[in-house]
Amino acid sequence: MTDFTNRPLAAPGLISYRCKGRYGWIMIGARDHDDAMREAYRSYKEAKREELEIWDGAKYRPVLE
C-alpha cells in the first residue's frame, strides 16, 4: 500500500500542503501559506505553523517563514 501522505493531493490550481494533526498528517490544498494554516485550523485547532510542509515538486519540505 502506498502512503498517500507522501505525495501531493491538492486539486488542480491549488498548492499541496500538509500539517501535523492529532492523529497524523492533515492534507491540505491551498492558495498560499496563510490559506493552508486556515484550513489546518479547521481540522485541528492546535495546528502549528512550524509543522506546516509544502510540496516542492519532489517531496514535502518545511515552510520556513
Secondary structure in CASP SS format (residue, H / E / C, confidence):
PFRMAT SS
TARGET T0000
AUTHOR 0000-0000-0000
METHOD secondary structure of the structure
MODEL  1
M C 1.00
T C 1.00
D C 1.00
F H 1.00
T H 1.00
N H 1.00
R C 1.00
P C 1.00
L C 1.00
A C 1.00
A C 1.00
P C 1.00
G C 1.00
L C 1.00
I E 1.00
S E 1.00
Y E 1.00
R E 1.00
C E 1.00
K E 1.00
G E 1.00
R C 1.00
Y C 1.00
G E 1.00
W E 1.00
I E 1.00
M E 1.00
I E 1.00
G E 1.00
A E 1.00
R C 1.00
D C 1.00
H H 1.00
D H 1.00
D H 1.00
A H 1.00
M H 1.00
R H 1.00
E H 1.00
A H 1.00
Y H 1.00
R H 1.00
S H 1.00
Y C 1.00
K C 1.00
E C 1.00
A C 1.00
K C 1.00
R H 1.00
E H 1.00
E H 1.00
L E 1.00
E E 1.00
I E 1.00
W E 1.00
D C 1.00
G C 1.00
A C 1.00
K C 1.00
Y E 1.00
R E 1.00
P E 1.00
V C 1.00
L C 1.00
E C 1.00
END
